Amino acid sequence: MHAVHSPQYATSPSSFLLERLKLIYKSDETAHRTHSQLMQIVERRLAERSADLRQLDRARQAQPDWFTGNHFMAYTGYVKQFAGTLQGMHKRLDHLENLGVNYLHLLPFLRMRPDQNDGGFAVEDFLNVEPSLGNNTDLQTLAAELRQRGISLCSDFVLNHVADTHQWARAARAGHQDAIARFHFKSDSERTELEQHLPQIFPQTAPGNFVWIPELGQFVWSTFYTYQWDLNYANPAVLVDMIDQLLGLANLGVEIFRLDSAAFLWKKPGTNCMNQAECHWILQCFRAVVDMAAPGVLLKAEAIVPTQELPPYFGQGDAQGKECQLAYQSSLMAASWFSLANQDTRLMQHLMRTLPAMSTTSTWISYIRCHDDIGWNVLKADLPGEQMKDLVYASRFFSGELEGSYARGLTFQASSPDAVHGTNGMSSELLGWTSDETDAENRYQLMTALMFSTAGIPMLYMGDELAQGNQSMEHAHQWTDSRDLHRPNFDQKLLDRSKETGTREYRAMEWIKRLRRLQRQHFNAPNSSALKVIDTHSNALLAFEHGQVQCVFNFSAKAVDYRPAGELPLRDLLREKEWTEGVVPPYTALYLSPTQG
Ligand code: GLC
């Protein structure tokens, strides 16, 4: 079987791959050797790919922008919390289809470190399912059933690090040179020098970026928890093995890979070791190989970096269209919460006006919550100095510690009361939708309507469609990570109640279904490049045009005048009625379209 040609490559993915390997390893000999190993993997993985998946590959190659526009609505959650096991997932599929979901991101389900494992992000074995969740056959069966229903399965691929119990880490500890060379081992003085430039991801629970390994008398690089050891991509064996494993999972039916912590792959002393050129070349190698061996598969960058740093993750210059097709828009996400707390949309307006131009074969994931905290630091690059205090305010606001705050979240990893790190909590609690107050329901509608209209792939976090609340604090002493606050078990009772007209759960579900319907009917811009920000002359309002529709959001507790371009009446698509008022009620979203005829 032969590798397929992909049109975005001037020559072929194979020669592009070779060029990138030369750039990374700066040695023709290493590049050629690595290239030939990767091409053998392509042949092997292509030969084992099923007829079904090959058919999907061909259909998607014929339409390279198949995933943009209003095609997808995504949903993300942990297998255990959502359904117990992979087999249990089958009973949830009608619910997902009912919502209009056709992109399902299941958080890590591969064999994980026993005991603490960062929600499965400390992987022990990339080719086998975590036994407590099922086995590889269960995964294949689920992927096939999803495919039949038109739902694409997305899996994490934790390519930056492995668990300290992974066989490579065990062998390194035992002194095997081959394995030692797969990690970054440093002396005390080296690590002290490196630390000066490195960020702290978990400053409270895992301070520093290195951990002492007594068996080897050295420190090993561990950006995240001490039991997650960063891989050394300067060693081509790491790249080859990781790519091979990703293809193995693709052949089990994974259609989209969330490339976890993608910004950290390359270490360059004296820098913050994020977003390095080599990091992009590595991702481009993954893509070139995927384009040859599993061309229907999409790559999504989990790079939680300021918006201006994101374009390279889609590929730039001669790499345009040859890196990831998808990336998280974490700045807009955090900025929407910031706007809500401060009742001021200037930051969002600025972000939306300066969103990078994008090609038609790339798009964002738009979301309001996920399994992680809302990270505030990502906004610092876009916030004028005098608004920095507003960031501290937002973080304290959502922890509920400020008088008058409706929110019930927790600060994450803050080392002092003035530090701005992250916020935890389910969206309904952060929005104060725990009582029947109208403003709270409006805030839920506002934030969800925003994510469906910004021309990315809207992504719901498990339970948000039912306005599910935080996990009970009763067991908080057992948590190893305060992000557990928003990692409750899916509440079946809420799903049952959503079938009774008028209940809160019913209203939440109906609202999300309506947003999905309107997305399908009215929004089909490939990505945010097509949006036009409207000048509203108000700090409380955010407004933009998406196609024919004016999307207007009042982030404040007061009604605000809005004088739309064009003639009244307009049609309020969200409420299915004419809109003549010229006023946007508190915390309200409007999708306004010209009336017919
Ligand atoms: C990503 C995950 C996060 C995890 C980290 C380390 O940011 O989303 O949950 O802690 O990677 O793997």
Residues whose N, C-alpha, C, O or C-beta is under 5 A from the ligand:
A	BS01	GLC	D118 F121 F224 D260 S261 D372
